[in-house]
Amino acid sequence: MLKLIYSPRSRATRVLALLHELGALEQVRLEIVAIERMDGSGARDPRNPHPDGKVPLLLDGEVQIWESAAIIQYLADRFADAGLSIPPGDAQRGAYLSWFAWYAGVLEPVLILEFAGVQHPLLERNFRGKQEAQARLRQALQGRDYLLGERFTAADLLLHSAYAWMGKPGDPVIDAWVERCMARPGAAFARDFDSQMLAAA
């Protein structure tokens, strides 16, 4: 059985939302661990096999899959019947995979640097700025509900999660997309699950 190393209200929450969307919750065992939080609370949990003590981490037998973008791709392909992945050979597969790489290599770094108040021309040349990132998203979403058209995919689940966590950017096109993604059953399930976990702690 697959195992997800998990902590509530963390980057692992989006993986839980995905598992609900995939109908795969009963096929993945959750291992709840403590993590070091941004506010200084928490601590590294010795039960967590992640090499950095972080979450999420997916275990498939002896195989470890780390980083949200990789885990989400892996699960969406593993449970492909749910229709959240774009299969090899499909004309949209390249764009689908590119969004995962763009999230990890551009969007999340840009948003974190902006949040931290860090600016430097070298960073902007490499990662682009917040405005350029939002323009790229707006262009992709113009006239469509989701990144690849009218179909919600695991790429939407990953990319919208940054704004679900940090707040919508105030762009009507992007905001509407974030709201559509946040209204999905998986997102609602994961929010409720985390709230219950924290209330019981």
C-alpha positions, 0 to 999 in steps of 0.5 A: 500500500502507498503511504503519504507522510502528512502534516495538516495545513502544509504543502501535503494538504494539496496531495490529500485533496488530490487523493480525494479527487482521484478516489484513492484515499482508501489505497493510501495510508496517511502517516501523520507527523510533526514538522517545523512550521514557518512561525517557529513552532513544531519540530522535526519528527523522527518518524518522518523519513523525508531527507529534509524532515518535510512533507509531503513524502510518498512511499511506494514500497521502498521507493520515495517520491518527494516534492509536491510536483513529482508526487502529484504527477505520480499519483495522477498517473498511477490512478489515471482512470480518474482523468486528472492526468494527461497521458503520454501520446496526448497532444496536451501532455507536453503542456501538462508536464510544463505546468508542473515544472513551471510551478516549481521553477517559477511560480512558487519561487516568485511568490515566496521571494515577493512575500519575503520582500526580496528583490534583485535583477538576477532573480527577476531575470532567472525566475521572472517577477510576480507581474510576469508570472501572473501575466503568463497565468492570465494568458493561459486562462483567458477564455477557459476554465482551467489551464488546459481548457474546460477540463480540471487536471492535476496541474490546476490542483497544484498551481492554484494551491499557491494562491489558495495558501497565500491569497488570490492575486486580485486579477479577475481571471486568475481569481475566478480560476482559484475560486473554481479550484477551491470549490472542488470536492477534494479541496473542501475535503482536505480543508475539513480534514485539516481543521478536524485534525488541528481541533483534535490536537 
